């Protein structure tokens, strides 16, 4: 459920609605019109949101897959292959 921020819309307020306060509500719930503590008129504020997008992995970031023949040739069947020095 989203968290909405509210604040008193007039000079009459209590210690809760004097500054911003948060209320967890469903998206389809109507906005609150009165402070839950003192009953003063309040308004919902626009707040910053955090949106995280996850991109699919690029081909070079995926795990390598080998056929059985390639794994045998590379020595991958029984753990790590032998150390080799390439020149």
Biopython code that builds the backbone (N, CA, C, O; Angstrom):
import numpy as np
from Bio.PDB.StructureBuilder import StructureBuilder

atoms = [
    (1, "UNK", "N", (0.841, -1.185, 0.000)),
    (1, "UNK", "CA", (0.000, 0.000, 0.000)),
    (1, "UNK", "C", (0.881, 1.242, 0.000)),
    (1, "UNK", "O", (1.911, 1.279, 0.674)),
    (2, "UNK", "N", (0.479, 2.247, -0.749)),
    (2, "UNK", "CA", (1.257, 3.489, -0.782)),
    (2, "UNK", "C", (1.131, 4.270, 0.517)),
    (2, "UNK", "O", (0.172, 4.117, 1.274)),
    (3, "UNK", "N", (2.118, 5.100, 0.744)),
    (3, "UNK", "CA", (2.101, 6.006, 1.895)),
    (3, "UNK", "C", (1.870, 7.406, 1.357)),
    (3, "UNK", "O", (2.616, 7.881, 0.501)),
    (4, "UNK", "N", (0.830, 8.071, 1.862)),
    (4, "UNK", "CA", (0.499, 9.427, 1.433)),
    (4, "UNK", "C", (0.850, 10.408, 2.537)),
    (4, "UNK", "O", (0.751, 10.089, 3.722)),
    (5, "UNK", "N", (1.260, 11.604, 2.137)),
    (5, "UNK", "CA", (1.585, 12.663, 3.095)),
    (5, "UNK", "C", (0.457, 13.684, 3.122)),
    (5, "UNK", "O", (-0.102, 14.049, 2.088)),
    (6, "UNK", "N", (0.139, 14.133, 4.327)),
    (6, "UNK", "CA", (-0.903, 15.137, 4.532)),
    (6, "UNK", "C", (-0.356, 16.263, 5.389)),
    (6, "UNK", "O", (0.654, 16.117, 6.077)),
    (7, "UNK", "N", (-1.062, 17.411, 5.328)),
    (7, "UNK", "CA", (-0.698, 18.562, 6.150)),
    (7, "UNK", "C", (-1.945, 19.428, 6.317)),
    (7, "UNK", "O", (-2.827, 19.431, 5.458)),
    (8, "UNK", "N", (-2.014, 20.166, 7.437)),
    (8, "UNK", "CA", (-3.159, 21.051, 7.678)),
    (8, "UNK", "C", (-3.240, 22.090, 6.574)),
    (8, "UNK", "O", (-2.221, 22.632, 6.145)),
    (9, "UNK", "N", (-4.456, 22.367, 6.114)),
    (9, "UNK", "CA", (-4.624, 23.340, 5.037)),
    (9, "UNK", "C", (-4.976, 24.726, 5.565)),
    (9, "UNK", "O", (-5.034, 25.681, 4.790)),
    (10, "UNK", "N", (-5.212, 24.854, 6.869)),
    (10, "UNK", "CA", (-5.527, 26.156, 7.461)),
    (10, "UNK", "C", (-4.655, 26.375, 8.690)),
    (10, "UNK", "O", (-3.835, 25.529, 9.046)),
    (11, "UNK", "N", (-4.843, 27.505, 9.322)),
    (11, "UNK", "CA", (-4.013, 27.829, 10.487)),
    (11, "UNK", "C", (-4.401, 27.017, 11.721)),
    (11, "UNK", "O", (-3.601, 26.893, 12.649)),
    (12, "UNK", "N", (-5.602, 26.468, 11.749)),
    (12, "UNK", "CA", (-5.986, 25.630, 12.887)),
    (12, "UNK", "C", (-5.375, 24.245, 12.691)),
    (12, "UNK", "O", (-5.604, 23.589, 11.675)),
    (13, "UNK", "N", (-4.601, 23.814, 13.674)),
    (13, "UNK", "CA", (-3.943, 22.519, 13.557)),
    (13, "UNK", "C", (-3.483, 22.045, 14.921)),
    (13, "UNK", "O", (-3.455, 22.813, 15.883)),
    (14, "UNK", "N", (-3.127, 20.788, 14.992)),
    (14, "UNK", "CA", (-2.554, 20.208, 16.210)),
    (14, "UNK", "C", (-1.091, 19.868, 15.932)),
    (14, "UNK", "O", (-0.570, 20.163, 14.856)),
    (15, "UNK", "N", (-0.438, 19.249, 16.904)),
    (15, "UNK", "CA", (0.977, 18.910, 16.711)),
    (15, "UNK", "C", (1.175, 17.846, 15.626)),
    (15, "UNK", "O", (2.274, 17.729, 15.083)),
    (16, "UNK", "N", (0.139, 17.071, 15.299)),
    (16, "UNK", "CA", (0.254, 16.068, 14.238)),
    (16, "UNK", "C", (0.191, 16.702, 12.851)),
    (16, "UNK", "O", (1.062, 16.460, 12.016)),
    (17, "UNK", "N", (-0.836, 17.512, 12.604)),
    (17, "UNK", "CA", (-1.045, 18.038, 11.250)),
    (17, "UNK", "C", (-0.352, 19.381, 11.010)),
    (17, "UNK", "O", (-0.415, 19.921, 9.905)),
    (18, "UNK", "N", (0.301, 19.917, 12.025)),
    (18, "UNK", "CA", (1.057, 21.167, 11.867)),
    (18, "UNK", "C", (2.175, 20.989, 10.841)),
    (18, "UNK", "O", (2.459, 21.891, 10.053)),
    (19, "UNK", "N", (2.799, 19.821, 10.863)),
    (19, "UNK", "CA", (3.824, 19.475, 9.874)),
    (19, "UNK", "C", (3.308, 18.293, 9.058)),
    (19, "UNK", "O", (2.196, 17.817, 9.289)),
    (20, "UNK", "N", (4.083, 17.834, 8.138)),
    (20, "UNK", "CA", (3.668, 16.688, 7.320)),
    (20, "UNK", "C", (3.538, 15.441, 8.183)),
    (20, "UNK", "O", (4.337, 15.210, 9.090)),
    (21, "UNK", "N", (2.527, 14.649, 7.889)),
    (21, "UNK", "CA", (2.413, 13.335, 8.509)),
    (21, "UNK", "C", (2.008, 12.332, 7.441)),
    (21, "UNK", "O", (1.438, 12.697, 6.412)),
    (22, "UNK", "N", (2.307, 11.074, 7.695)),
    (22, "UNK", "CA", (2.101, 10.029, 6.699)),
    (22, "UNK", "C", (0.959, 9.109, 7.091)),
    (22, "UNK", "O", (0.746, 8.821, 8.269)),
    (23, "UNK", "N", (0.231, 8.653, 6.083)),
    (23, "UNK", "CA", (-0.864, 7.705, 6.280)),
    (23, "UNK", "C", (-0.744, 6.635, 5.201)),
    (23, "UNK", "O", (-0.586, 6.949, 4.021)),
    (24, "UNK", "N", (-0.819, 5.391, 5.605)),
    (24, "UNK", "CA", (-0.793, 4.287, 4.646)),
    (24, "UNK", "C", (-2.233, 4.002, 4.227)),
    (24, "UNK", "O", (-3.084, 3.679, 5.056)),
    (25, "UNK", "N", (-2.488, 4.127, 2.923)),
    (25, "UNK", "CA", (-3.826, 3.928, 2.381)),
    (25, "UNK", "C", (-3.750, 3.143, 1.087)),
    (25, "UNK", "O", (-2.716, 3.115, 0.419)),
    (26, "UNK", "N", (-4.861, 2.505, 0.743)),
    (26, "UNK", "CA", (-4.945, 1.862, -0.565)),
    (26, "UNK", "C", (-5.087, 2.940, -1.627)),
    (26, "UNK", "O", (-5.563, 4.039, -1.342)),
    (27, "UNK", "N", (-4.682, 2.634, -2.833)),
    (27, "UNK", "CA", (-4.750, 3.622, -3.911)),
    (27, "UNK", "C", (-6.188, 4.029, -4.214)),
    (27, "UNK", "O", (-6.440, 5.168, -4.608)),
    (28, "UNK", "N", (-7.131, 3.107, -4.033)),
    (28, "UNK", "CA", (-8.521, 3.420, -4.348)),
    (28, "UNK", "C", (-9.254, 4.131, -3.208)),
    (28, "UNK", "O", (-10.398, 4.551, -3.383)),
    (29, "UNK", "N", (-8.611, 4.272, -2.040)),
    (29, "UNK", "CA", (-9.230, 5.003, -0.927)),
    (29, "UNK", "C", (-9.275, 6.493, -1.243)),
    (29, "UNK", "O", (-8.331, 7.027, -1.826)),
    (30, "UNK", "N", (-10.358, 7.174, -0.867)),
    (30, "UNK", "CA", (-10.405, 8.623, -1.086)),
    (30, "UNK", "C", (-9.430, 9.333, -0.145)),
    (30, "UNK", "O", (-9.138, 8.815, 0.933)),
    (31, "UNK", "N", (-8.923, 10.501, -0.527)),
    (31, "UNK", "CA", (-8.011, 11.240, 0.349)),
    (31, "UNK", "C", (-8.711, 11.643, 1.649)),
    (31, "UNK", "O", (-9.911, 11.917, 1.661)),
    (32, "UNK", "N", (-7.952, 11.675, 2.731)),
    (32, "UNK", "CA", (-8.508, 12.146, 4.004)),
    (32, "UNK", "C", (-8.822, 13.631, 3.889)),
    (32, "UNK", "O", (-8.131, 14.364, 3.182)),
    (33, "UNK", "N", (-9.857, 14.070, 4.577)),
    (33, "UNK", "CA", (-10.231, 15.483, 4.558)),
    (33, "UNK", "C", (-10.035, 16.145, 5.910)),
    (33, "UNK", "O", (-9.975, 17.371, 6.002)),
    (34, "UNK", "N", (-9.936, 15.328, 6.973)),
    (34, "UNK", "CA", (-9.791, 15.873, 8.323)),
    (34, "UNK", "C", (-8.670, 15.147, 9.054)),
    (34, "UNK", "O", (-8.441, 13.956, 8.843)),
    (35, "UNK", "N", (-7.981, 15.879, 9.912)),
    (35, "UNK", "CA", (-6.903, 15.307, 10.724)),
    (35, "UNK", "C", (-7.493, 14.233, 11.636)),
    (35, "UNK", "O", (-8.513, 14.476, 12.281)),
    (36, "UNK", "N", (-6.880, 13.055, 11.706)),
    (36, "UNK", "CA", (-7.408, 11.998, 12.568)),
    (36, "UNK", "C", (-7.308, 12.332, 14.058)),
    (36, "UNK", "O", (-7.972, 11.694, 14.874)),
    (37, "UNK", "N", (-6.489, 13.319, 14.422)),
    (37, "UNK", "CA", (-6.309, 13.666, 15.835)),
    (37, "UNK", "C", (-7.201, 14.827, 16.266)),
    (37, "UNK", "O", (-7.867, 14.743, 17.298)),
    (38, "UNK", "N", (-7.223, 15.923, 15.479)),
    (38, "UNK", "CA", (-7.959, 17.117, 15.915)),
    (38, "UNK", "C", (-9.149, 17.470, 15.028)),
    (38, "UNK", "O", (-9.962, 18.314, 15.404)),
    (39, "UNK", "N", (-9.266, 16.843, 13.864)),
    (39, "UNK", "CA", (-10.385, 17.122, 12.972)),
    (39, "UNK", "C", (-10.199, 18.334, 12.078)),
    (39, "UNK", "O", (-11.122, 18.698, 11.348)),
    (40, "UNK", "N", (-9.036, 18.972, 12.110)),
    (40, "UNK", "CA", (-8.780, 20.141, 11.256)),
    (40, "UNK", "C", (-8.742, 19.714, 9.790)),
    (40, "UNK", "O", (-8.427, 18.568, 9.467)),
    (41, "UNK", "N", (-9.067, 20.656, 8.915)),
    (41, "UNK", "CA", (-9.025, 20.379, 7.478)),
    (41, "UNK", "C", (-7.582, 20.124, 7.046)),
    (41, "UNK", "O", (-6.676, 20.877, 7.403)),
    (42, "UNK", "N", (-7.380, 19.063, 6.279)),
    (42, "UNK", "CA", (-6.041, 18.717, 5.790)),
    (42, "UNK", "C", (-6.104, 18.516, 4.284)),
    (42, "UNK", "O", (-7.178, 18.368, 3.700)),
    (43, "UNK", "N", (-4.926, 18.515, 3.671)),
    (43, "UNK", "CA", (-4.849, 18.242, 2.238)),
    (43, "UNK", "C", (-3.710, 17.275, 1.983)),
    (43, "UNK", "O", (-2.709, 17.258, 2.700)),
    (44, "UNK", "N", (-3.884, 16.476, 0.953)),
    (44, "UNK", "CA", (-2.848, 15.518, 0.584)),
    (44, "UNK", "C", (-1.792, 16.235, -0.235)),
    (44, "UNK", "O", (-2.115, 17.051, -1.098)),
    (45, "UNK", "N", (-0.524, 15.930, 0.037)),
    (45, "UNK", "CA", (0.600, 16.571, -0.634)),
    (45, "UNK", "C", (1.152, 15.664, -1.727)),
    (45, "UNK", "O", (1.024, 14.441, -1.662)),
    (46, "UNK", "N", (1.758, 16.272, -2.715)),
    (46, "UNK", "CA", (2.487, 15.507, -3.716)),
    (46, "UNK", "C", (3.864, 15.212, -3.147)),
    (46, "UNK", "O", (4.548, 16.111, -2.660)),
    (47, "UNK", "N", (4.263, 13.966, -3.211)),
    (47, "UNK", "CA", (5.538, 13.551, -2.638)),
    (47, "UNK", "C", (6.436, 12.985, -3.724)),
    (47, "UNK", "O", (5.979, 12.624, -4.808)),
    (48, "UNK", "N", (7.704, 12.916, -3.416)),
    (48, "UNK", "CA", (8.656, 12.270, -4.314)),
    (48, "UNK", "C", (8.388, 10.774, -4.314)),
    (48, "UNK", "O", (7.956, 10.203, -3.313)),
    (49, "UNK", "N", (8.648, 10.166, -5.429)),
    (49, "UNK", "CA", (8.505, 8.720, -5.521)),
    (49, "UNK", "C", (9.832, 8.117, -5.947)),
    (49, "UNK", "O", (10.695, 8.804, -6.494)),
    (50, "UNK", "N", (9.981, 6.844, -5.692)),
    (50, "UNK", "CA", (11.171, 6.109, -6.102)),
    (50, "UNK", "C", (10.733, 5.036, -7.080)),
    (50, "UNK", "O", (9.921, 4.172, -6.750)),
    (51, "UNK", "N", (11.268, 5.097, -8.266)),
    (51, "UNK", "CA", (10.959, 4.104, -9.284)),
    (51, "UNK", "C", (12.268, 3.429, -9.674)),
    (51, "UNK", "O", (13.233, 4.092, -10.053)),
    (52, "UNK", "N", (12.287, 2.116, -9.577)),
    (52, "UNK", "CA", (13.478, 1.352, -9.921)),
    (52, "UNK", "C", (13.145, 0.473, -11.113)),
    (52, "UNK", "O", (12.207, -0.323, -11.065)),
    (53, "UNK", "N", (13.909, 0.617, -12.172)),
    (53, "UNK", "CA", (13.724, -0.208, -13.356)),
    (53, "UNK", "C", (14.841, -1.232, -13.413)),
    (53, "UNK", "O", (16.003, -0.911, -13.165)),
    (54, "UNK", "N", (14.495, -2.433, -13.732)),
    (54, "UNK", "CA", (15.487, -3.491, -13.837)),
    (54, "UNK", "C", (15.628, -3.879, -15.302)),
    (54, "UNK", "O", (14.678, -4.357, -15.922)),
    (55, "UNK", "N", (16.801, -3.671, -15.838)),
    (55, "UNK", "CA", (17.066, -4.005, -17.234)),
    (55, "UNK", "C", (17.468, -5.475, -17.331)),
    (55, "UNK", "O", (18.095, -5.997, -16.409)),
    (56, "UNK", "N", (17.127, -6.146, -18.415)),
    (56, "UNK", "CA", (17.602, -7.522, -18.591)),
    (56, "UNK", "C", (19.120, -7.527, -18.744)),
    (56, "UNK", "O", (19.717, -6.551, -19.198)),
    (57, "UNK", "N", (19.716, -8.617, -18.365)),
    (57, "UNK", "CA", (21.170, -8.729, -18.453)),
    (57, "UNK", "C", (21.631, -8.706, -19.902)),
    (57, "UNK", "O", (21.000, -9.289, -20.783)),
    (58, "UNK", "N", (22.727, -8.030, -20.123)),
    (58, "UNK", "CA", (23.348, -8.035, -21.444)),
    (58, "UNK", "C", (23.967, -9.412, -21.671)),
    (58, "UNK", "O", (24.289, -10.096, -20.699)),
    (59, "UNK", "N", (24.143, -9.836, -22.911)),
    (59, "UNK", "CA", (24.699, -11.177, -23.170)),
    (59, "UNK", "C", (26.033, -11.423, -22.471)),
    (59, "UNK", "O", (26.303, -12.544, -22.041)),
    (60, "UNK", "N", (26.871, -10.392, -22.350)),
    (60, "UNK", "CA", (28.171, -10.599, -21.694)),
    (60, "UNK", "C", (28.052, -10.726, -20.176)),
    (60, "UNK", "O", (29.028, -11.086, -19.518)),
    (61, "UNK", "N", (26.873, -10.439, -19.601)),
    (61, "UNK", "CA", (26.684, -10.546, -18.156)),
    (61, "UNK", "C", (25.983, -11.834, -17.749)),
    (61, "UNK", "O", (25.829, -12.093, -16.555)),
    (62, "UNK", "N", (25.560, -12.633, -18.696)),
    (62, "UNK", "CA", (24.861, -13.871, -18.369)),
    (62, "UNK", "C", (25.869, -14.971, -18.091)),
    (62, "UNK", "O", (27.041, -14.855, -18.450)),
    (63, "UNK", "N", (25.417, -16.028, -17.458)),
    (63, "UNK", "CA", (26.287, -17.150, -17.165)),
    (63, "UNK", "C", (26.554, -17.931, -18.448)),
    (63, "UNK", "O", (25.645, -18.153, -19.247)),
    (64, "UNK", "N", (27.800, -18.345, -18.640)),
    (64, "UNK", "CA", (28.097, -19.101, -19.856)),
    (64, "UNK", "C", (27.472, -20.490, -19.787)),
    (64, "UNK", "O", (27.404, -21.101, -18.721)),
    (65, "UNK", "N", (27.029, -20.966, -20.912)),
    (65, "UNK", "CA", (26.523, -22.334, -20.998)),
    (65, "UNK", "C", (27.354, -23.061, -22.041)),
    (65, "UNK", "O", (27.708, -22.502, -23.079)),
    (66, "UNK", "N", (27.653, -24.299, -21.751)),
    (66, "UNK", "CA", (28.490, -25.089, -22.644)),
    (66, "UNK", "C", (27.778, -26.391, -22.957)),
    (66, "UNK", "O", (27.027, -26.919, -22.137)),
    (67, "UNK", "N", (28.022, -26.895, -24.145)),
    (67, "UNK", "CA", (27.534, -28.231, -24.472)),
    (67, "UNK", "C", (28.406, -29.234, -23.720)),
    (67, "UNK", "O", (29.472, -28.887, -23.209)),
    (68, "UNK", "N", (27.946, -30.459, -23.661)),
    (68, "UNK", "CA", (28.706, -31.490, -22.957)),
    (68, "UNK", "C", (30.085, -31.679, -23.579)),
    (68, "UNK", "O", (31.067, -31.903, -22.870)),
    (69, "UNK", "N", (30.156, -31.588, -24.913)),
    (69, "UNK", "CA", (31.449, -31.747, -25.596)),
    (69, "UNK", "C", (32.398, -30.597, -25.241)),
    (69, "UNK", "O", (33.584, -30.820, -24.996)),
    (70, "UNK", "N", (31.874, -29.377, -25.214)),
    (70, "UNK", "CA", (32.708, -28.222, -24.849)),
    (70, "UNK", "C", (33.192, -28.340, -23.411)),
    (70, "UNK", "O", (34.350, -28.043, -23.118)),
    (71, "UNK", "N", (32.309, -28.774, -22.511)),
    (71, "UNK", "CA", (32.695, -28.915, -21.106)),
    (71, "UNK", "C", (33.796, -29.950, -20.950)),
    (71, "UNK", "O", (34.734, -29.746, -20.179)),
    (72, "UNK", "N", (33.690, -31.068, -21.677)),
    (72, "UNK", "CA", (34.747, -32.086, -21.623)),
    (72, "UNK", "C", (36.059, -31.524, -22.151)),
    (72, "UNK", "O", (37.113, -31.717, -21.545)),
    (73, "UNK", "N", (35.993, -30.826, -23.287)),
    (73, "UNK", "CA", (37.195, -30.269, -23.896)),
    (73, "UNK", "C", (37.846, -29.230, -22.987)),
    (73, "UNK", "O", (39.073, -29.149, -22.923)),
    (74, "UNK", "N", (37.040, -28.435, -22.285)),
    (74, "UNK", "CA", (37.576, -27.387, -21.417)),
    (74, "UNK", "C", (37.897, -27.880, -20.011)),
    (74, "UNK", "O", (38.440, -27.130, -19.200)),
    (75, "UNK", "N", (37.568, -29.130, -19.720)),
    (75, "UNK", "CA", (37.846, -29.674, -18.399)),
    (75, "UNK", "C", (36.899, -29.156, -17.331)),
    (75, "UNK", "O", (37.297, -28.985, -16.179)),
    (76, "UNK", "N", (35.655, -28.906, -17.698)),
    (76, "UNK", "CA", (34.706, -28.332, -16.745)),
    (76, "UNK", "C", (33.843, -29.365, -16.042)),
    (76, "UNK", "O", (33.116, -29.019, -15.111)),
    (77, "UNK", "N", (33.901, -30.612, -16.455)),
    (77, "UNK", "CA", (33.038, -31.623, -15.853)),
    (77, "UNK", "C", (33.393, -31.894, -14.401)),
    (77, "UNK", "O", (32.499, -32.000, -13.562)),
    (78, "UNK", "N", (34.657, -32.007, -14.091)),
    (78, "UNK", "CA", (35.077, -32.373, -12.741)),
    (78, "UNK", "C", (35.655, -31.181, -12.008)),
    (78, "UNK", "O", (36.730, -31.293, -11.419)),
    (79, "UNK", "N", (34.994, -30.067, -12.023)),
    (79, "UNK", "CA", (35.494, -28.893, -11.316)),
    (79, "UNK", "C", (36.283, -27.999, -12.247)),
    (79, "UNK", "O", (35.981, -27.891, -13.435)),
    (80, "UNK", "N", (37.304, -27.357, -11.690)),
    (80, "UNK", "CA", (38.099, -26.416, -12.469)),
    (80, "UNK", "C", (39.039, -27.150, -13.413)),
    (80, "UNK", "O", (39.525, -28.239, -13.111)),
    (81, "UNK", "N", (39.282, -26.537, -14.551)),
    (81, "UNK", "CA", (40.232, -27.101, -15.502)),
    (81, "UNK", "C", (41.663, -26.884, -15.022)),
    (81, "UNK", "O", (41.907, -26.183, -14.040)),
    (82, "UNK", "N", (42.599, -27.501, -15.735)),
    (82, "UNK", "CA", (44.002, -27.360, -15.370)),
    (82, "UNK", "C", (44.464, -25.934, -15.629)),
    (82, "UNK", "O", (43.971, -25.260, -16.534)),
    (83, "UNK", "N", (45.427, -25.482, -14.815)),
    (83, "UNK", "CA", (46.000, -24.162, -15.030)),
    (83, "UNK", "C", (46.802, -24.175, -16.322)),
    (83, "UNK", "O", (47.600, -25.081, -16.563)),
    (84, "UNK", "N", (46.586, -23.173, -17.138)),
    (84, "UNK", "CA", (47.312, -23.062, -18.394)),
    (84, "UNK", "C", (47.836, -21.648, -18.524)),
    (84, "UNK", "O", (47.197, -20.694, -18.081)),
    (85, "UNK", "N", (48.982, -21.521, -19.123)),
    (85, "UNK", "CA", (49.545, -20.206, -19.397)),
    (85, "UNK", "C", (49.465, -19.987, -20.892)),
    (85, "UNK", "O", (49.994, -20.777, -21.675)),
    (86, "UNK", "N", (48.808, -18.922, -21.281)),
    (86, "UNK", "CA", (48.638, -18.607, -22.694)),
    (86, "UNK", "C", (49.659, -17.553, -23.085)),
    (86, "UNK", "O", (49.811, -16.551, -22.386)),
    (87, "UNK", "N", (50.348, -17.761, -24.170)),
    (87, "UNK", "CA", (51.333, -16.798, -24.641)),
    (87, "UNK", "C", (50.917, -16.198, -25.941)),
    (87, "UNK", "O", (51.631, -15.360, -26.491)),
]
sb = StructureBuilder()
sb.init_structure("model")
sb.init_model(0)
sb.init_chain("A")
sb.init_seg("    ")
for serial, (resi, resn, name, xyz) in enumerate(atoms, 1):
    if name == "N":
        sb.init_residue(resn, " ", resi, " ")
    sb.init_atom(name, np.array(xyz, "f"), 0.0, 1.0, " ", f" {name:<3s}", serial, name[0])
structure = sb.get_structure()
